[in-house]
Amino acid sequence: MPAHGERYVVDENGKRVSVVLDIEEYKKLLDDLDELDAIRAFDRAKASGEKAIPLERAVADIESRQR
């Protein structure tokens, strides 16, 4: 990701300890992380070799365990 006028918070020794982001950039990073999590979950599911089940059945199974 290219640098876009990064702003940092530094400690008393000048060491960078935090980053200040525009709220829209922060929201985009969160969206990108969610997408990456979904991709990784998909990759794990494919690699497991387990048989896929329909979404409706998966939801029903999860809901029955929560009761």
PDB file of N, CA, C, O and CB in Angstrom:
ATOM      1  N   MET A   1       0.857  -1.179   0.000  1.00  0.00           N
ATOM      2  CA  MET A   1       0.000   0.000   0.000  1.00  0.00           C
ATOM      3  C   MET A   1       0.896   1.232   0.000  1.00  0.00           C
ATOM      4  O   MET A   1       1.771   1.354   0.857  1.00  0.00           O
ATOM      5  CB  MET A   1      -0.971   0.004   1.231  1.00  0.00           C
ATOM      6  N   PRO A   2       0.699   2.124  -0.921  1.00  0.00           N
ATOM      7  CA  PRO A   2       1.545   3.309  -0.983  1.00  0.00           C
ATOM      8  C   PRO A   2       1.298   4.243   0.194  1.00  0.00           C
ATOM      9  O   PRO A   2       0.199   4.298   0.746  1.00  0.00           O
ATOM     10  CB  PRO A   2       1.314   4.048  -2.286  1.00  0.00           C
ATOM     11  N   ALA A   3       2.324   4.964   0.558  1.00  0.00           N
ATOM     12  CA  ALA A   3       2.220   5.931   1.656  1.00  0.00           C
ATOM     13  C   ALA A   3       1.414   7.136   1.201  1.00  0.00           C
ATOM     14  O   ALA A   3       1.616   7.653   0.102  1.00  0.00           O
ATOM     15  CB  ALA A   3       3.625   6.372   2.145  1.00  0.00           C
ATOM     16  N   HIS A   4       0.508   7.576   2.049  1.00  0.00           N
ATOM     17  CA  HIS A   4      -0.327   8.744   1.744  1.00  0.00           C
ATOM     18  C   HIS A   4      -0.243   9.742   2.892  1.00  0.00           C
ATOM     19  O   HIS A   4      -1.208   9.920   3.635  1.00  0.00           O
ATOM     20  CB  HIS A   4      -1.804   8.325   1.493  1.00  0.00           C
ATOM     21  N   GLY A   5       0.882  10.379   3.034  1.00  0.00           N
ATOM     22  CA  GLY A   5       1.016  11.388   4.083  1.00  0.00           C
ATOM     23  C   GLY A   5       0.801  10.804   5.465  1.00  0.00           C
ATOM     24  O   GLY A   5       0.034  11.348   6.259  1.00  0.00           O
ATOM     25  N   GLU A   6       1.475   9.698   5.759  1.00  0.00           N
ATOM     26  CA  GLU A   6       1.298   9.060   7.059  1.00  0.00           C
ATOM     27  C   GLU A   6       1.611  10.031   8.190  1.00  0.00           C
ATOM     28  O   GLU A   6       2.497  10.881   8.092  1.00  0.00           O
ATOM     29  CB  GLU A   6       2.184   7.819   7.168  1.00  0.00           C
ATOM     30  N   ARG A   7       0.858   9.871   9.251  1.00  0.00           N
ATOM     31  CA  ARG A   7       1.082  10.673  10.455  1.00  0.00           C
ATOM     32  C   ARG A   7       1.237   9.700  11.616  1.00  0.00           C
ATOM     33  O   ARG A   7       0.469   8.747  11.748  1.00  0.00           O
ATOM     34  CB  ARG A   7      -0.098  11.697  10.710  1.00  0.00           C
ATOM     35  N   TYR A   8       2.227   9.949  12.447  1.00  0.00           N
ATOM     36  CA  TYR A   8       2.533   9.056  13.553  1.00  0.00           C
ATOM     37  C   TYR A   8       2.457   9.772  14.887  1.00  0.00           C
ATOM     38  O   TYR A   8       2.628  10.988  14.971  1.00  0.00           O
ATOM     39  CB  TYR A   8       3.904   8.450  13.373  1.00  0.00           C
ATOM     40  N   VAL A   9       2.199   9.001  15.922  1.00  0.00           N
ATOM     41  CA  VAL A   9       2.332   9.461  17.292  1.00  0.00           C
ATOM     42  C   VAL A   9       3.632   8.844  17.784  1.00  0.00           C
ATOM     43  O   VAL A   9       3.860   7.646  17.615  1.00  0.00           O
ATOM     44  CB  VAL A   9       1.081   9.056  18.201  1.00  0.00           C
ATOM     45  N   VAL A  10       4.471   9.650  18.383  1.00  0.00           N
ATOM     46  CA  VAL A  10       5.762   9.153  18.857  1.00  0.00           C
ATOM     47  C   VAL A  10       5.849   9.275  20.372  1.00  0.00           C
ATOM     48  O   VAL A  10       5.189  10.113  20.986  1.00  0.00           O
ATOM     49  CB  VAL A  10       6.922   9.921  18.190  1.00  0.00           C
ATOM     50  N   ASP A  11       6.685   8.414  20.963  1.00  0.00           N
ATOM     51  CA  ASP A  11       6.901   8.504  22.404  1.00  0.00           C
ATOM     52  C   ASP A  11       7.979   9.540  22.696  1.00  0.00           C
ATOM     53  O   ASP A  11       8.454  10.227  21.791  1.00  0.00           O
ATOM     54  CB  ASP A  11       7.295   7.126  22.991  1.00  0.00           C
ATOM     55  N   GLU A  12       8.356   9.644  23.951  1.00  0.00           N
ATOM     56  CA  GLU A  12       9.316  10.663  24.354  1.00  0.00           C
ATOM     57  C   GLU A  12      10.705  10.458  23.741  1.00  0.00           C
ATOM     58  O   GLU A  12      11.531  11.370  23.739  1.00  0.00           O
ATOM     59  CB  GLU A  12       9.425  10.684  25.855  1.00  0.00           C
ATOM     60  N   ASN A  13      10.954   9.244  23.218  1.00  0.00           N
ATOM     61  CA  ASN A  13      12.239   8.953  22.573  1.00  0.00           C
ATOM     62  C   ASN A  13      12.166   9.091  21.048  1.00  0.00           C
ATOM     63  O   ASN A  13      13.139   8.812  20.348  1.00  0.00           O
ATOM     64  CB  ASN A  13      12.698   7.544  22.941  1.00  0.00           C
ATOM     65  N   GLY A  14      11.030   9.514  20.552  1.00  0.00           N
ATOM     66  CA  GLY A  14      10.862   9.663  19.118  1.00  0.00           C
ATOM     67  C   GLY A  14      10.495   8.376  18.399  1.00  0.00           C
ATOM     68  O   GLY A  14      10.437   8.339  17.170  1.00  0.00           O
ATOM     69  N   LYS A  15      10.246   7.314  19.170  1.00  0.00           N
ATOM     70  CA  LYS A  15       9.862   6.032  18.566  1.00  0.00           C
ATOM     71  C   LYS A  15       8.387   6.090  18.171  1.00  0.00           C
ATOM     72  O   LYS A  15       7.540   6.518  18.955  1.00  0.00           O
ATOM     73  CB  LYS A  15      10.125   4.842  19.552  1.00  0.00           C
ATOM     74  N   ARG A  16       8.091   5.655  16.943  1.00  0.00           N
ATOM     75  CA  ARG A  16       6.705   5.625  16.471  1.00  0.00           C
ATOM     76  C   ARG A  16       5.924   4.583  17.275  1.00  0.00           C
ATOM     77  O   ARG A  16       6.344   3.431  17.386  1.00  0.00           O
ATOM     78  CB  ARG A  16       6.640   5.308  14.940  1.00  0.00           C
ATOM     79  N   VAL A  17       4.796   4.996  17.828  1.00  0.00           N
ATOM     80  CA  VAL A  17       3.993   4.086  18.636  1.00  0.00           C
ATOM     81  C   VAL A  17       2.561   3.938  18.117  1.00  0.00           C
ATOM     82  O   VAL A  17       1.865   2.997  18.498  1.00  0.00           O
ATOM     83  CB  VAL A  17       3.967   4.566  20.066  1.00  0.00           C
ATOM     84  N   SER A  18       2.118   4.837  17.269  1.00  0.00           N
ATOM     85  CA  SER A  18       0.767   4.793  16.722  1.00  0.00           C
ATOM     86  C   SER A  18       0.744   5.477  15.363  1.00  0.00           C
ATOM     87  O   SER A  18       1.646   6.232  15.001  1.00  0.00           O
ATOM     88  CB  SER A  18      -0.240   5.461  17.684  1.00  0.00           C
ATOM     89  N   VAL A  19      -0.322   5.184  14.625  1.00  0.00           N
ATOM     90  CA  VAL A  19      -0.535   5.801  13.324  1.00  0.00           C
ATOM     91  C   VAL A  19      -1.873   6.519  13.358  1.00  0.00           C
ATOM     92  O   VAL A  19      -2.846   5.999  13.904  1.00  0.00           O
ATOM     93  CB  VAL A  19      -0.489   4.743  12.175  1.00  0.00           C
ATOM     94  N   VAL A  20      -1.928   7.698  12.785  1.00  0.00           N
ATOM     95  CA  VAL A  20      -3.167   8.451  12.677  1.00  0.00           C
ATOM     96  C   VAL A  20      -3.674   8.269  11.252  1.00  0.00           C
ATOM     97  O   VAL A  20      -2.980   8.584  10.286  1.00  0.00           O
ATOM     98  CB  VAL A  20      -2.960   9.974  13.033  1.00  0.00           C
ATOM     99  N   LEU A  21      -4.918   7.746  11.138  1.00  0.00           N
ATOM    100  CA  LEU A  21      -5.503   7.494   9.823  1.00  0.00           C
ATOM    101  C   LEU A  21      -6.764   8.312   9.624  1.00  0.00           C
ATOM    102  O   LEU A  21      -7.496   8.594  10.573  1.00  0.00           O
ATOM    103  CB  LEU A  21      -5.810   6.011   9.649  1.00  0.00           C
ATOM    104  N   ASP A  22      -7.002   8.683   8.393  1.00  0.00           N
ATOM    105  CA  ASP A  22      -8.277   9.260   8.018  1.00  0.00           C
ATOM    106  C   ASP A  22      -9.349   8.193   8.264  1.00  0.00           C
ATOM    107  O   ASP A  22      -9.099   7.014   8.011  1.00  0.00           O
ATOM    108  CB  ASP A  22      -8.272   9.749   6.520  1.00  0.00           C
ATOM    109  N   ILE A  23     -10.504   8.565   8.738  1.00  0.00           N
ATOM    110  CA  ILE A  23     -11.546   7.593   9.085  1.00  0.00           C
ATOM    111  C   ILE A  23     -11.960   6.752   7.885  1.00  0.00           C
ATOM    112  O   ILE A  23     -12.238   5.563   8.038  1.00  0.00           O
ATOM    113  CB  ILE A  23     -12.764   8.309   9.653  1.00  0.00           C
ATOM    114  N   GLU A  24     -12.007   7.338   6.706  1.00  0.00           N
ATOM    115  CA  GLU A  24     -12.378   6.578   5.510  1.00  0.00           C
ATOM    116  C   GLU A  24     -11.314   5.537   5.171  1.00  0.00           C
ATOM    117  O   GLU A  24     -11.645   4.425   4.761  1.00  0.00           O
ATOM    118  CB  GLU A  24     -12.589   7.524   4.317  1.00  0.00           C
ATOM    119  N   GLU A  25     -10.062   5.884   5.337  1.00  0.00           N
ATOM    120  CA  GLU A  25      -8.984   4.921   5.098  1.00  0.00           C
ATOM    121  C   GLU A  25      -9.058   3.786   6.123  1.00  0.00           C
ATOM    122  O   GLU A  25      -8.853   2.620   5.786  1.00  0.00           O
ATOM    123  CB  GLU A  25      -7.598   5.621   5.162  1.00  0.00           C
ATOM    124  N   TYR A  26      -9.352   4.138   7.367  1.00  0.00           N
ATOM    125  CA  TYR A  26      -9.507   3.140   8.430  1.00  0.00           C
ATOM    126  C   TYR A  26     -10.645   2.171   8.099  1.00  0.00           C
ATOM    127  O   TYR A  26     -10.490   0.957   8.229  1.00  0.00           O
ATOM    128  CB  TYR A  26      -9.772   3.831   9.787  1.00  0.00           C
ATOM    129  N   LYS A  27     -11.788   2.712   7.671  1.00  0.00           N
ATOM    130  CA  LYS A  27     -12.932   1.860   7.315  1.00  0.00           C
ATOM    131  C   LYS A  27     -12.592   0.937   6.156  1.00  0.00           C
ATOM    132  O   LYS A  27     -12.997  -0.225   6.144  1.00  0.00           O
ATOM    133  CB  LYS A  27     -14.150   2.718   6.954  1.00  0.00           C
ATOM    134  N   LYS A  28     -11.843   1.455   5.172  1.00  0.00           N
ATOM    135  CA  LYS A  28     -11.442   0.628   4.036  1.00  0.00           C
ATOM    136  C   LYS A  28     -10.514  -0.488   4.495  1.00  0.00           C
ATOM    137  O   LYS A  28     -10.630  -1.619   4.023  1.00  0.00           O
ATOM    138  CB  LYS A  28     -10.756   1.485   2.956  1.00  0.00           C
ATOM    139  N   LEU A  29      -9.607  -0.192   5.396  1.00  0.00           N
ATOM    140  CA  LEU A  29      -8.720  -1.232   5.926  1.00  0.00           C
ATOM    141  C   LEU A  29      -9.521  -2.321   6.629  1.00  0.00           C
ATOM    142  O   LEU A  29      -9.232  -3.507   6.472  1.00  0.00           O
ATOM    143  CB  LEU A  29      -7.693  -0.624   6.896  1.00  0.00           C
ATOM    144  N   LEU A  30     -10.529  -1.921   7.403  1.00  0.00           N
ATOM    145  CA  LEU A  30     -11.375  -2.908   8.082  1.00  0.00           C
ATOM    146  C   LEU A  30     -12.134  -3.767   7.075  1.00  0.00           C
ATOM    147  O   LEU A  30     -12.229  -4.982   7.242  1.00  0.00           O
ATOM    148  CB  LEU A  30     -12.364  -2.208   9.026  1.00  0.00           C
ATOM    149  N   ASP A  31     -12.671  -3.143   6.035  1.00  0.00           N
ATOM    150  CA  ASP A  31     -13.359  -3.900   4.982  1.00  0.00           C
ATOM    151  C   ASP A  31     -12.411  -4.882   4.301  1.00  0.00           C
ATOM    152  O   ASP A  31     -12.772  -6.028   4.038  1.00  0.00           O
ATOM    153  CB  ASP A  31     -13.959  -2.944   3.939  1.00  0.00           C
ATOM    154  N   ASP A  32     -11.193  -4.419   4.019  1.00  0.00           N
ATOM    155  CA  ASP A  32     -10.201  -5.286   3.384  1.00  0.00           C
ATOM    156  C   ASP A  32      -9.841  -6.465   4.294  1.00  0.00           C
ATOM    157  O   ASP A  32      -9.663  -7.584   3.815  1.00  0.00           O
ATOM    158  CB  ASP A  32      -8.935  -4.481   3.030  1.00  0.00           C
ATOM    159  N   LEU A  33      -9.735  -6.220   5.590  1.00  0.00           N
ATOM    160  CA  LEU A  33      -9.443  -7.302   6.535  1.00  0.00           C
ATOM    161  C   LEU A  33     -10.577  -8.321   6.580  1.00  0.00           C
ATOM    162  O   LEU A  33     -10.332  -9.527   6.634  1.00  0.00           O
ATOM    163  CB  LEU A  33      -9.198  -6.734   7.937  1.00  0.00           C
ATOM    164  N   ASP A  34     -11.821  -7.836   6.557  1.00  0.00           N
ATOM    165  CA  ASP A  34     -12.968  -8.752   6.527  1.00  0.00           C
ATOM    166  C   ASP A  34     -12.926  -9.625   5.282  1.00  0.00           C
ATOM    167  O   ASP A  34     -13.172 -10.829   5.352  1.00  0.00           O
ATOM    168  CB  ASP A  34     -14.291  -7.967   6.576  1.00  0.00           C
ATOM    169  N   GLU A  35     -12.616  -9.018   4.151  1.00  0.00           N
ATOM    170  CA  GLU A  35     -12.544  -9.772   2.904  1.00  0.00           C
ATOM    171  C   GLU A  35     -11.415 -10.800   2.955  1.00  0.00           C
ATOM    172  O   GLU A  35     -11.580 -11.933   2.504  1.00  0.00           O
ATOM    173  CB  GLU A  35     -12.344  -8.822   1.714  1.00  0.00           C
ATOM    174  N   LEU A  36     -10.279 -10.403   3.501  1.00  0.00           N
ATOM    175  CA  LEU A  36      -9.151 -11.326   3.622  1.00  0.00           C
ATOM    176  C   LEU A  36      -9.503 -12.492   4.540  1.00  0.00           C
ATOM    177  O   LEU A  36      -9.140 -13.632   4.250  1.00  0.00           O
ATOM    178  CB  LEU A  36      -7.908 -10.590   4.150  1.00  0.00           C
ATOM    179  N   ASP A  37     -10.209 -12.227   5.650  1.00  0.00           N
ATOM    180  CA  ASP A  37     -10.653 -13.300   6.547  1.00  0.00           C
ATOM    181  C   ASP A  37     -11.549 -14.287   5.804  1.00  0.00           C
ATOM    182  O   ASP A  37     -11.417 -15.499   5.972  1.00  0.00           O
ATOM    183  CB  ASP A  37     -11.402 -12.714   7.763  1.00  0.00           C
ATOM    184  N   ALA A  38     -12.454 -13.769   4.987  1.00  0.00           N
ATOM    185  CA  ALA A  38     -13.358 -14.636   4.228  1.00  0.00           C
ATOM    186  C   ALA A  38     -12.579 -15.492   3.230  1.00  0.00           C
ATOM    187  O   ALA A  38     -12.867 -16.678   3.067  1.00  0.00           O
ATOM    188  CB  ALA A  38     -14.418 -13.795   3.491  1.00  0.00           C
ATOM    189  N   ILE A  39     -11.604 -14.896   2.573  1.00  0.00           N
ATOM    190  CA  ILE A  39     -10.782 -15.635   1.611  1.00  0.00           C
ATOM    191  C   ILE A  39     -10.004 -16.735   2.321  1.00  0.00           C
ATOM    192  O   ILE A  39      -9.938 -17.865   1.836  1.00  0.00           O
ATOM    193  CB  ILE A  39      -9.814 -14.685   0.873  1.00  0.00           C
ATOM    194  N   ARG A  40      -9.417 -16.410   3.464  1.00  0.00           N
ATOM    195  CA  ARG A  40      -8.650 -17.415   4.218  1.00  0.00           C
ATOM    196  C   ARG A  40      -9.551 -18.537   4.716  1.00  0.00           C
ATOM    197  O   ARG A  40      -9.157 -19.703   4.690  1.00  0.00           O
ATOM    198  CB  ARG A  40      -7.930 -16.760   5.406  1.00  0.00           C
ATOM    199  N   ALA A  41     -10.754 -18.199   5.168  1.00  0.00           N
ATOM    200  CA  ALA A  41     -11.697 -19.230   5.620  1.00  0.00           C
ATOM    201  C   ALA A  41     -12.073 -20.140   4.457  1.00  0.00           C
ATOM    202  O   ALA A  41     -12.147 -21.358   4.619  1.00  0.00           O
ATOM    203  CB  ALA A  41     -12.967 -18.586   6.231  1.00  0.00           C
ATOM    204  N   PHE A  42     -12.308 -19.557   3.295  1.00  0.00           N
ATOM    205  CA  PHE A  42     -12.620 -20.344   2.104  1.00  0.00           C
ATOM    206  C   PHE A  42     -11.459 -21.271   1.760  1.00  0.00           C
ATOM    207  O   PHE A  42     -11.665 -22.454   1.486  1.00  0.00           O
ATOM    208  CB  PHE A  42     -12.940 -19.421   0.912  1.00  0.00           C
ATOM    209  N   ASP A  43     -10.248 -20.739   1.773  1.00  0.00           N
ATOM    210  CA  ASP A  43      -9.072 -21.550   1.462  1.00  0.00           C
ATOM    211  C   ASP A  43      -8.911 -22.705   2.453  1.00  0.00           C
ATOM    212  O   ASP A  43      -8.570 -23.818   2.055  1.00  0.00           O
ATOM    213  CB  ASP A  43      -7.813 -20.677   1.465  1.00  0.00           C
ATOM    214  N   ARG A  44      -9.156 -22.446   3.746  1.00  0.00           N
ATOM    215  CA  ARG A  44      -9.076 -23.520   4.756  1.00  0.00           C
ATOM    216  C   ARG A  44     -10.139 -24.578   4.507  1.00  0.00           C
ATOM    217  O   ARG A  44      -9.875 -25.775   4.618  1.00  0.00           O
ATOM    218  CB  ARG A  44      -9.235 -22.943   6.178  1.00  0.00           C
ATOM    219  N   ALA A  45     -11.338 -24.127   4.171  1.00  0.00           N
ATOM    220  CA  ALA A  45     -12.430 -25.073   3.916  1.00  0.00           C
ATOM    221  C   ALA A  45     -12.114 -25.942   2.700  1.00  0.00           C
ATOM    222  O   ALA A  45     -12.336 -27.152   2.729  1.00  0.00           O
ATOM    223  CB  ALA A  45     -13.762 -24.321   3.700  1.00  0.00           C
ATOM    224  N   LYS A  46     -11.603 -25.341   1.646  1.00  0.00           N
ATOM    225  CA  LYS A  46     -11.250 -26.106   0.441  1.00  0.00           C
ATOM    226  C   LYS A  46     -10.133 -27.104   0.748  1.00  0.00           C
ATOM    227  O   LYS A  46     -10.167 -28.240   0.275  1.00  0.00           O
ATOM    228  CB  LYS A  46     -10.816 -25.154  -0.702  1.00  0.00           C
ATOM    229  N   ALA A  47      -9.150 -26.684   1.536  1.00  0.00           N
ATOM    230  CA  ALA A  47      -8.004 -27.536   1.843  1.00  0.00           C
ATOM    231  C   ALA A  47      -8.366 -28.683   2.785  1.00  0.00           C
ATOM    232  O   ALA A  47      -7.670 -29.698   2.822  1.00  0.00           O
ATOM    233  CB  ALA A  47      -6.894 -26.707   2.452  1.00  0.00           C
ATOM    234  N   SER A  48      -9.452 -28.527   3.549  1.00  0.00           N
ATOM    235  CA  SER A  48      -9.823 -29.557   4.514  1.00  0.00           C
ATOM    236  C   SER A  48     -10.289 -30.833   3.826  1.00  0.00           C
ATOM    237  O   SER A  48     -10.199 -31.919   4.400  1.00  0.00           O
ATOM    238  CB  SER A  48     -10.912 -29.042   5.437  1.00  0.00           C
ATOM    239  N   GLY A  49     -10.782 -30.708   2.610  1.00  0.00           N
ATOM    240  CA  GLY A  49     -11.258 -31.868   1.882  1.00  0.00           C
ATOM    241  C   GLY A  49     -12.613 -32.374   2.347  1.00  0.00           C
ATOM    242  O   GLY A  49     -13.102 -33.387   1.848  1.00  0.00           O
ATOM    243  N   GLU A  50     -13.229 -31.673   3.303  1.00  0.00           N
ATOM    244  CA  GLU A  50     -14.549 -32.080   3.787  1.00  0.00           C
ATOM    245  C   GLU A  50     -15.616 -31.790   2.739  1.00  0.00           C
ATOM    246  O   GLU A  50     -15.476 -30.885   1.917  1.00  0.00           O
ATOM    247  CB  GLU A  50     -14.888 -31.361   5.106  1.00  0.00           C
ATOM    248  N   LYS A  51     -16.675 -32.574   2.790  1.00  0.00           N
ATOM    249  CA  LYS A  51     -17.787 -32.381   1.873  1.00  0.00           C
ATOM    250  C   LYS A  51     -18.555 -31.113   2.257  1.00  0.00           C
ATOM    251  O   LYS A  51     -18.816 -30.869   3.434  1.00  0.00           O
ATOM    252  CB  LYS A  51     -18.725 -33.617   1.880  1.00  0.00           C
ATOM    253  N   ALA A  52     -18.906 -30.325   1.267  1.00  0.00           N
ATOM    254  CA  ALA A  52     -19.668 -29.093   1.504  1.00  0.00           C
ATOM    255  C   ALA A  52     -21.119 -29.434   1.835  1.00  0.00           C
ATOM    256  O   ALA A  52     -21.667 -30.425   1.353  1.00  0.00           O
ATOM    257  CB  ALA A  52     -19.600 -28.155   0.268  1.00  0.00           C
ATOM    258  N   ILE A  53     -21.732 -28.583   2.675  1.00  0.00           N
ATOM    259  CA  ILE A  53     -23.155 -28.740   2.984  1.00  0.00           C
ATOM    260  C   ILE A  53     -23.863 -27.445   2.615  1.00  0.00           C
ATOM    261  O   ILE A  53     -23.241 -26.383   2.593  1.00  0.00           O
ATOM    262  CB  ILE A  53     -23.381 -29.096   4.498  1.00  0.00           C
ATOM    263  N   PRO A  54     -25.146 -27.521   2.327  1.00  0.00           N
ATOM    264  CA  PRO A  54     -25.886 -26.302   1.976  1.00  0.00           C
ATOM    265  C   PRO A  54     -25.898 -25.310   3.142  1.00  0.00           C
ATOM    266  O   PRO A  54     -25.915 -25.702   4.308  1.00  0.00           O
ATOM    267  CB  PRO A  54     -27.331 -26.652   1.567  1.00  0.00           C
ATOM    268  N   LEU A  55     -25.888 -24.032   2.807  1.00  0.00           N
ATOM    269  CA  LEU A  55     -25.889 -22.975   3.819  1.00  0.00           C
ATOM    270  C   LEU A  55     -27.052 -23.121   4.777  1.00  0.00           C
ATOM    271  O   LEU A  55     -26.877 -22.969   5.986  1.00  0.00           O
ATOM    272  CB  LEU A  55     -25.938 -21.609   3.160  1.00  0.00           C
ATOM    273  N   GLU A  56     -28.234 -23.413   4.263  1.00  0.00           N
ATOM    274  CA  GLU A  56     -29.422 -23.522   5.116  1.00  0.00           C
ATOM    275  C   GLU A  56     -29.227 -24.597   6.181  1.00  0.00           C
ATOM    276  O   GLU A  56     -29.622 -24.412   7.332  1.00  0.00           O
ATOM    277  CB  GLU A  56     -30.668 -23.835   4.269  1.00  0.00           C
ATOM    278  N   ARG A  57     -28.624 -25.712   5.802  1.00  0.00           N
ATOM    279  CA  ARG A  57     -28.380 -26.795   6.763  1.00  0.00           C
ATOM    280  C   ARG A  57     -27.345 -26.366   7.807  1.00  0.00           C
ATOM    281  O   ARG A  57     -27.496 -26.661   8.992  1.00  0.00           O
ATOM    282  CB  ARG A  57     -27.901 -28.074   6.030  1.00  0.00           C
ATOM    283  N   ALA A  58     -26.308 -25.678   7.367  1.00  0.00           N
ATOM    284  CA  ALA A  58     -25.289 -25.205   8.304  1.00  0.00           C
ATOM    285  C   ALA A  58     -25.899 -24.250   9.325  1.00  0.00           C
ATOM    286  O   ALA A  58     -25.621 -24.350  10.520  1.00  0.00           O
ATOM    287  CB  ALA A  58     -24.140 -24.513   7.549  1.00  0.00           C
ATOM    288  N   VAL A  59     -26.729 -23.325   8.852  1.00  0.00           N
ATOM    289  CA  VAL A  59     -27.379 -22.363   9.757  1.00  0.00           C
ATOM    290  C   VAL A  59     -28.290 -23.105  10.729  1.00  0.00           C
ATOM    291  O   VAL A  59     -28.287 -22.806  11.923  1.00  0.00           O
ATOM    292  CB  VAL A  59     -28.192 -21.303   8.954  1.00  0.00           C
ATOM    293  N   ALA A  60     -29.058 -24.057  10.244  1.00  0.00           N
ATOM    294  CA  ALA A  60     -29.951 -24.832  11.107  1.00  0.00           C
ATOM    295  C   ALA A  60     -29.155 -25.600  12.159  1.00  0.00           C
ATOM    296  O   ALA A  60     -29.559 -25.657  13.320  1.00  0.00           O
ATOM    297  CB  ALA A  60     -30.801 -25.806  10.270  1.00  0.00           C
ATOM    298  N   ASP A  61     -28.027 -26.191  11.761  1.00  0.00           N
ATOM    299  CA  ASP A  61     -27.181 -26.919  12.716  1.00  0.00           C
ATOM    300  C   ASP A  61     -26.647 -25.991  13.801  1.00  0.00           C
ATOM    301  O   ASP A  61     -26.656 -26.335  14.983  1.00  0.00           O
ATOM    302  CB  ASP A  61     -26.012 -27.597  11.987  1.00  0.00           C
ATOM    303  N   ILE A  62     -26.186 -24.820  13.393  1.00  0.00           N
ATOM    304  CA  ILE A  62     -25.653 -23.857  14.368  1.00  0.00           C
ATOM    305  C   ILE A  62     -26.747 -23.390  15.318  1.00  0.00           C
ATOM    306  O   ILE A  62     -26.532 -23.315  16.527  1.00  0.00           O
ATOM    307  CB  ILE A  62     -25.026 -22.646  13.649  1.00  0.00           C
ATOM    308  N   GLU A  63     -27.912 -23.078  14.777  1.00  0.00           N
ATOM    309  CA  GLU A  63     -29.014 -22.605  15.622  1.00  0.00           C
ATOM    310  C   GLU A  63     -29.465 -23.683  16.589  1.00  0.00           C
ATOM    311  O   GLU A  63     -29.811 -23.371  17.728  1.00  0.00           O
ATOM    312  CB  GLU A  63     -30.194 -22.151  14.762  1.00  0.00           C
ATOM    313  N   SER A  64     -29.472 -24.948  16.170  1.00  0.00           N
ATOM    314  CA  SER A  64     -29.904 -26.022  17.071  1.00  0.00           C
ATOM    315  C   SER A  64     -28.921 -26.210  18.217  1.00  0.00           C
ATOM    316  O   SER A  64     -29.319 -26.620  19.307  1.00  0.00           O
ATOM    317  CB  SER A  64     -30.061 -27.334  16.300  1.00  0.00           C
ATOM    318  N   ARG A  65     -27.641 -25.917  17.989  1.00  0.00           N
ATOM    319  CA  ARG A  65     -26.634 -26.036  19.056  1.00  0.00           C
ATOM    320  C   ARG A  65     -26.704 -24.895  20.048  1.00  0.00           C
ATOM    321  O   ARG A  65     -26.223 -25.023  21.174  1.00  0.00           O
ATOM    322  CB  ARG A  65     -25.246 -26.095  18.462  1.00  0.00           C
ATOM    323  N   GLN A  66     -27.292 -23.785  19.651  1.00  0.00           N
ATOM    324  CA  GLN A  66     -27.362 -22.603  20.529  1.00  0.00           C
ATOM    325  C   GLN A  66     -28.551 -22.664  21.475  1.00  0.00           C
ATOM    326  O   GLN A  66     -28.660 -21.828  22.372  1.00  0.00           O
ATOM    327  CB  GLN A  66     -27.443 -21.330  19.695  1.00  0.00           C
ATOM    328  N   ARG A  67     -29.430 -23.617  21.301  1.00  0.00           N
ATOM    329  CA  ARG A  67     -30.603 -23.705  22.174  1.00  0.00           C
ATOM    330  C   ARG A  67     -30.312 -24.411  23.440  1.00  0.00           C
ATOM    331  O   ARG A  67     -31.200 -24.565  24.279  1.00  0.00           O
ATOM    332  CB  ARG A  67     -31.720 -24.388  21.489  1.00  0.00           C
TER     333      ARG A  67
END
